């Protein structure tokens, strides 16, 4: 199939897709009706998936609430690169919390708004995987258990990137970080550790849980808008590749995020009250090694001393995700299973 790249032209906070495309094919990042929640001038790295994901998510939330929104942001990359004192790139009502208490602060903001009778103003909490999967885990679980009137969004770059690329509970197995060195018989991050926070959120039977990636921004926006149709506790987990921490090319952020989904390593789905209601099917199933080879944090699995045994273990994780969520159409699943993607029994 013949393809053509979509080029982006940016001036300040305004950008538009390839102007040779028809209006129905364009993806317009900024127009007179868009909030542009994160403005130009922030200090994110080139190719930062987090800046892109947060901007689209918050813009969608602003549309869904007619601008009646307050965002609470945990300490982390997103907060640091967007608000270097005394500057800010945020164009919305935005608050900075500590590393681990963003869900609690968001809960307090929502309670204060109810006391003041401002029931039309909605609250979003946001943080990274370190501030949510690790440090803020208890606060998030408590807010979910109580059914607090907040949507909490995690922009997951799979590590503590702002402080030097240390491991978090969302770091994938075998990945190299500053605290998971590539030494010993099992180099990189240990298998069997960490937390699958979307599934944990589902176990709380909250109103809405979803996952998304920056590879499909329309899907991300639709899920934010869907989440705002519910009341009570809601959770959205967004995969945002980090070129610095992952060792991927800055111009391949979208491609890397797409491969995370297409391999099955990052399942994309929606759930309501603990039950999966829809999944984003894999369009072209890809072996995990094609995803891994694009990232220097997995370089030790290839090269002069390859570790096909570890690659196979990662493939088995992807296979289990495909089984669990039904990520392949039945006919394609049978064909692929018979061909090359063996699913462990």
FENHU-V333641 format. One record per residue. PSI is psi in radians with two decimals (NA if undefined). Layout:
psi=PSI
psi=PSI
This chain:
psi=2.31
psi=2.30
psi=2.85
psi=2.44
psi=2.60
psi=2.03
psi=2.61
psi=2.39
psi=2.09
psi=2.32
psi=1.96
psi=-2.19
psi=0.20
psi=2.27
psi=2.60
psi=2.56
psi=-3.13
psi=2.07
psi=-0.16
psi=-0.21
psi=2.70
psi=2.82
psi=-0.63
psi=-0.29
psi=-0.21
psi=2.63
psi=1.86
psi=2.04
psi=-0.62
psi=2.34
psi=-3.06
psi=-0.33
psi=-0.09
psi=2.46
psi=-0.60
psi=1.03
psi=-0.70
psi=2.05
psi=3.05
psi=2.81
psi=-0.12
psi=2.99
psi=0.55
psi=2.68
psi=2.76
psi=2.30
psi=0.24
psi=2.06
psi=-0.48
psi=-0.75
psi=-0.73
psi=-0.84
psi=-0.76
psi=-0.70
psi=-0.84
psi=-0.70
psi=-0.80
psi=-0.62
psi=-0.71
psi=-0.69
psi=-0.66
psi=-0.69
psi=-0.76
psi=-0.42
psi=0.15
psi=0.64
psi=0.04
psi=1.40
psi=2.48
psi=2.29
psi=2.34
psi=2.20
psi=2.15
psi=2.74
psi=2.52
psi=-3.02
psi=-0.88
psi=-0.74
psi=-0.73
psi=-0.81
psi=-0.28
psi=-0.24
psi=0.99
psi=2.01
psi=2.34
psi=0.56
psi=2.84
psi=2.56
psi=0.05
psi=2.40
psi=0.26
psi=3.01
psi=1.99
psi=2.38
psi=2.53
psi=2.23
psi=-3.14
psi=3.07
psi=-0.76
psi=0.04
psi=0.36
psi=-0.72
psi=-0.64
psi=-0.72
psi=-0.74
psi=-0.68
psi=-0.76
psi=-0.69
psi=-0.77
psi=-0.70
psi=-0.71
psi=-0.69
psi=-0.67
psi=-0.74
psi=-0.64
psi=-0.01
psi=0.25
psi=1.21
psi=-0.19
psi=-0.18
psi=2.16
psi=2.82
psi=2.35
psi=2.34
psi=2.56
psi=2.55
psi=3.01
psi=-3.11
psi=-0.62
psi=-0.78
psi=-0.14
psi=-0.98
psi=-0.57
psi=-1.47
psi=-0.69
psi=0.24
psi=-0.78
psi=-0.74
psi=-0.69
psi=-0.76
psi=-0.71
psi=-0.75
psi=-0.68
psi=-0.75
psi=-0.67
psi=-0.19
psi=0.67
psi=2.63
psi=1.13
psi=2.63
psi=2.14
psi=2.24
psi=2.28
psi=2.16
psi=1.79
psi=1.87
psi=0.26
psi=0.66
psi=2.97
psi=1.40
psi=-0.61
psi=-0.48
psi=0.19
psi=0.34
psi=1.05
psi=2.80
psi=2.48
psi=3.09
psi=-0.06
psi=-0.02
psi=2.27
psi=2.73
psi=2.55
psi=-0.06
psi=2.44
psi=2.28
psi=-3.13
psi=-0.34
psi=0.05
psi=1.44
psi=2.81
psi=1.22
psi=2.75
psi=-3.14
psi=-0.41
psi=1.32
psi=2.65
psi=-2.86
psi=2.52
psi=2.42
psi=2.56
psi=-0.03
psi=3.00
psi=-3.10
psi=2.43
psi=1.51
psi=-0.62
psi=-0.72
psi=-0.62
psi=-0.71
psi=-0.71
psi=-0.61
psi=-0.31
psi=-0.08
psi=0.65
psi=2.92
psi=-0.68
psi=2.32
psi=2.40
psi=2.75
psi=2.71
psi=2.93
psi=2.87
psi=-0.02
psi=-0.32
psi=1.52
psi=-0.52
psi=-0.71
psi=-0.75
psi=-0.85
psi=-0.73
psi=-0.64
psi=-0.64
psi=-0.80
psi=-0.67
psi=-0.75
psi=-0.62
psi=-0.15
psi=-0.29
psi=2.82
psi=2.84
psi=-2.94
psi=2.37
psi=2.72
psi=2.32
psi=2.22
psi=2.03
psi=2.13
psi=2.15
psi=1.69
psi=2.53
psi=1.81
psi=-0.64
psi=-0.90
psi=-0.52
psi=-0.33
psi=0.59
psi=2.80
psi=2.47
psi=-0.40
psi=0.11
psi=0.31
psi=-0.81
psi=-0.73
psi=-0.77
psi=-0.77
psi=-0.67
psi=-0.70
psi=-0.57
psi=-0.68
psi=-0.80
psi=-0.39
psi=-0.39
psi=-0.03
psi=-0.50
psi=1.65
psi=2.39
psi=2.09
psi=3.02
psi=2.59
psi=2.54
psi=2.19
psi=0.78
psi=0.03
psi=2.24
psi=2.20
psi=-0.42
psi=2.68
psi=2.65
psi=1.91
psi=2.59
psi=2.18
psi=-0.69
psi=1.72
psi=2.40
psi=2.41
psi=2.55
psi=-0.47
psi=-0.49
psi=-0.55
psi=-0.76
psi=-0.66
psi=-0.31
psi=-0.06
psi=2.22
psi=-0.36
psi=-0.22
psi=0.20
psi=-0.47
psi=-0.17
psi=-0.10
psi=-2.85
psi=-2.51
psi=-0.61
psi=1.27
psi=2.73
psi=1.27
psi=-0.43
psi=-0.68
psi=-0.68
psi=-0.71
psi=-0.65
psi=-0.66
psi=-0.62
psi=-0.63
psi=-0.61
psi=-0.78
psi=-0.72
psi=-0.70
psi=-0.68
psi=-0.72
psi=-0.71
psi=-0.82
psi=-0.74
psi=-0.06
psi=0.95
psi=-0.15
psi=2.53
psi=2.57
psi=-0.79
psi=-0.74
psi=-0.66
psi=-0.79
psi=-0.76
psi=-0.80
psi=-0.71
psi=-0.70
psi=-0.48
psi=-1.22
psi=-0.28
psi=1.52
psi=2.27
psi=2.14
psi=2.47
psi=NA
